[in-house]
Structure formats: structure tokens, C-alpha cells
Amino acid sequence: MKIPAVLGKRGALLWTSIMDGTEGPLEGDQHDEEMVLETCRTLDVIDALSEAIDRDGVTTKGSTGQIVIHPAVAELRLQQQSFARLLAQLNLEEVQIGVMLTPRQTASRAAAQKKWRDLKSARTVAGNA
């Protein structure tokens, strides 16, 4: 599947990993493809915000000259949370995500998946009782 032109470097890598991954392409509908695109775009936004923070530092001058936290710091945190939620919703295999996750994100993702499986199993058992 062709990489969308709007994607940056890591977004394109993630797109390729998901859509043409070693486990085979993502099988889903148009909604799934759009979610993958938004996930990849979010990763590119994270990279741009990180570059701004690296360039400018974590603090900047406020409107009256006071030192304040750089606005990109809070936005970076929000984008990272969005990225993690989007990845979880896609429910991908580890090989499709590749090296995009940090060890902490990998552990969090595994915990979330276990919680979901346990909840689903409990519902199935309750439904059969």
C-alpha cells in the first residue's frame, strides 16, 4: 500500500510497518486505514514537538518576561497519550509496531491488553453461568 505523502519519516516507517508488516497487511475497513493514518500523523507531530523542545529548551519567556514552561512540553505529553491510545485501539502485533515503542510503552501496552483479555474472559464466563 502506498505511503501517504503527508507523513514524515517516522510516520512513514510506522505506516509501512503496520500496512505492509511481516505479519501481513492490516486487514480492516476504511475506518482502520484512517486510524492508522492518524496514528502515524500523531507520531510525526510528536517528533516535531520534540524538535521544538530540543531547539528551544523546556522553558521560555512568558508575556511579561517571566520564565515559563515551553508550550510544546504540555502538547507533547498530550500527543504521546493520544498516540498510545490510538496504538491500543489498533490492537496490533508487536512486529507491526516495530521499534516505535519504548520499553515503558511496551509494558503499558501489554498490561492493557492483559486487562482487556481478563475482562473479556470474565464476561464470557458470566454469560455462560
Stockholm file with secondary structure:
# STOCKHOLM 1.0

chainA/1-129         MKIPAVLGKRGALLWTSIMDGTEGPLEGDQHDEEMVLETCRTLDVIDALSEAIDRDGVTTKGSTGQIVIHPAVAELRLQQQSFARLLAQLNLEEVQIGVMLTPRQTASRAAAQKKWRDLKSARTVAGNA
#=GR chainA/1-129 SS CCCCTTCCHHHHHHHHHHHTCTTCCCCCCHHHHHHHHHHHHHHHHHHHHHHHHHHHCSEEECTTSCEEECHHHHHHHHHHHHHHHHHHHHTCCHHHHGGGSCHHHHHHHHHHHHHHHHHHHHHHHHHHC
#=GC SS_cons         CCCCTTCCHHHHHHHHHHHTCTTCCCCCCHHHHHHHHHHHHHHHHHHHHHHHHHHHCSEEECTTSCEEECHHHHHHHHHHHHHHHHHHHHTCCHHHHGGGSCHHHHHHHHHHHHHHHHHHHHHHHHHHC
//
